[in-house]
Amino acid sequence: MTNLHNNEAGRVHVTSGLRQDCKCHGMSGSCTIKTCWMTLPPFREIGNSLKDRFDGASRILPGNDGLKQEEENSGSGRGSKKRRFNFTPANVNHKNPGRRDLVYFEDSPSFCEKDQGIGLDGTSGRECNGTSLGIDGCDLMCCGRGYKTEEYVARERCQCQFNWCCDVKCNVCSVNKTRHTCL
C-alpha cells in the first residue's frame, strides 16, 4: 500500500508542475495561429522537489493498510469509486499524510555500520575524497567517525609519446599521492 500511495504522490507532484508552452505561427511574427502544449519542468527541478518530499516523508504504523474507498459524484448520477489512502502516522503529534506526502513503514538501514544480516559492509576502510563536500567527501562518507590520511608513492605511466602508426611509448614515473580512508 505504501508503494501505491508513494507512486500516486509522485504522479500528483509531477503533474502539478506541468506548464503550458505556446508558439505563434504567422507572417513576420503575427500570431494568427497559436499552438499550445503542456510540458514538464526540467528533470533536475522535479528531482530536487521529490527529494525534499522524501526528506520529509511520514513514518506510518505497520499493519495499517490505509485503504479507504470514497465515492465521487461525477454529475451523471453514477458515483465512481476512487481509491484513497488514510494512513495513521507513527508519531501521534503528526498530521495524517496527504496525497502529496511520501510515507514509509521502517527506517532505512544505516549504511555507516557493518551489518552482515543484510549484506552491508559499512564505510569503515573505504577511500574518500578529503576535499569534496559531496557524497564522496570524507565528512559525509565516514559518518562523522573521522578518517586517516596516508602519503604514498605510486608508479604511473608518464611522458607518453605516440609513434606513427599505432604505437605509444611511455616512461614510468614515481608520483607522491595522498589517500584518505574512513576509520
C-alpha positions in Angstrom: 0.0 0.0 0.0 2.8 2.4 0.7 4.2 1.9 -2.8 0.9 2.6 -4.3 0.5 5.7 -2.2 4.0 6.9 -3.0 3.6 6.2 -6.7 0.4 8.3 -6.7 2.0 11.0 -4.7 4.8 11.2 -7.2 2.4 11.4 -10.1 0.4 14.1 -8.4 3.5 16.1 -7.6 4.9 15.8 -11.2 1.6 16.7 -12.9 1.0 19.7 -10.6 4.2 21.1 -12.1 3.1 20.9 -15.7 3.4 24.2 -17.6 1.8 25.5 -20.7 4.2 26.4 -23.6 2.8 28.1 -26.7 4.2 29.0 -30.1 2.8 31.5 -32.5 2.6 30.9 -36.3 2.1 33.6 -38.8 3.7 36.1 -41.1 6.6 38.1 -39.6 5.7 37.2 -36.0 2.0 37.8 -36.1 0.1 35.3 -34.0 -2.6 34.2 -36.4 -2.4 30.7 -35.2 -1.3 29.7 -31.7 -0.3 26.2 -30.8 0.0 25.3 -27.1 1.0 22.1 -25.2 1.8 21.0 -21.7 5.5 20.5 -20.7 7.2 19.1 -17.6 9.6 21.3 -15.6 13.3 20.5 -16.0 14.1 17.0 -14.7 16.6 18.4 -12.1 13.8 20.6 -10.7 11.4 17.6 -10.4 14.1 15.5 -8.8 15.0 18.2 -6.2 11.4 18.7 -5.3 10.8 15.0 -4.9 14.0 14.7 -2.8 12.5 17.4 -0.5 9.4 15.3 -0.2 11.5 12.2 0.5 13.4 14.0 3.3 10.0 15.0 4.9 8.4 11.6 4.5 6.0 10.4 7.2 6.6 7.2 9.1 3.3 5.3 9.5 2.3 2.4 11.7 2.9 -1.1 10.4 -0.2 -3.2 9.7 -2.0 0.0 8.6 -3.1 -0.7 5.1 -4.7 2.8 4.9 -7.2 1.8 2.2 -10.4 3.9 2.1 -12.9 3.9 -0.7 -14.6 7.2 -1.5 -17.5 7.7 -3.8 -17.1 10.6 -6.2 -20.1 12.1 -7.8 -19.5 12.9 -11.4 -22.8 14.7 -12.0 -24.1 11.9 -14.2 -25.9 10.3 -11.4 -23.4 7.5 -11.2 -20.8 7.5 -8.5 -17.3 6.2 -9.3 -15.1 4.7 -6.7 -11.8 6.5 -6.1 -9.1 4.8 -4.0 -7.7 7.0 -1.2 -5.2 6.0 1.4 -5.7 7.1 5.0 -2.5 6.1 6.9 -2.0 6.7 10.6 1.3 8.4 11.4 3.6 6.6 13.9 4.0 9.9 15.8 0.6 10.9 17.3 1.7 14.6 17.1 2.0 14.5 13.3 -0.9 15.0 11.0 -2.1 12.3 8.7 -0.1 12.2 5.4 -1.8 13.8 2.5 -2.0 12.8 -1.2 1.3 14.5 -2.0 3.2 13.3 1.1 5.5 10.2 0.9 5.2 7.5 3.6 7.3 4.6 4.9 7.0 1.8 7.5 10.5 1.4 8.8 13.7 3.4 8.8 16.4 2.7 6.2 19.4 0.7 7.4 22.4 2.7 8.4 24.9 2.4 5.6 27.6 3.6 8.0 27.8 0.5 10.1 28.6 -3.1 9.1 25.5 -5.4 9.1 26.1 -8.9 7.7 22.5 -9.8 8.1 21.5 -7.5 5.2 24.9 -7.6 3.4 26.2 -4.1 4.3 29.9 -3.7 4.6 29.7 -0.2 6.2 32.1 2.6 5.3 35.0 1.8 7.6 38.1 1.3 5.4 36.6 3.0 2.4 38.7 5.5 0.5 37.1 9.0 0.4 37.8 12.5 -1.1 39.3 14.8 1.6 38.3 18.0 -0.3 34.8 17.1 -1.5 31.6 18.3 0.1 29.6 15.8 -1.9 28.7 12.2 -1.2 32.3 11.1 -1.9 33.6 13.5 0.7 35.2 12.1 3.9 33.0 14.1 6.2 29.8 12.6 4.8 31.1 9.1 3.8 32.8 8.4 7.1 29.6 9.2 9.1 31.4 11.6 11.5 33.9 8.9 12.6 36.8 10.7 11.0 39.4 9.4 8.6 43.1 8.8 8.3 45.4 10.4 5.8 48.3 8.5 4.3 51.1 9.7 1.9 52.4 7.1 -0.5 54.4 6.8 -3.7 52.6 5.4 -6.8 54.2 4.3 -10.1 52.4 5.6 -13.1 52.9 5.8 -16.8 54.1 9.3 -17.8 55.6 11.3 -20.7 53.8 9.1 -23.2 54.6 9.6 -26.9 52.6 8.4 -29.9 54.7 7.0 -32.7 53.2 6.7 -36.1 51.4 4.4 -36.7 49.8 2.7 -33.7 52.5 2.6 -31.1 52.6 4.5 -27.7 55.8 4.6 -25.7 55.7 5.7 -22.0 58.1 6.1 -19.1 57.3 5.0 -15.6 57.4 7.8 -13.1 57.1 7.9 -9.3 54.3 10.2 -8.1 53.6 11.3 -4.5 50.0 10.8 -3.6 47.6 11.2 -0.7 44.9 8.7 0.3 42.1 9.3 2.8 40.4 6.3 4.4 37.4 6.2 6.7 38.1 5.0 10.3 
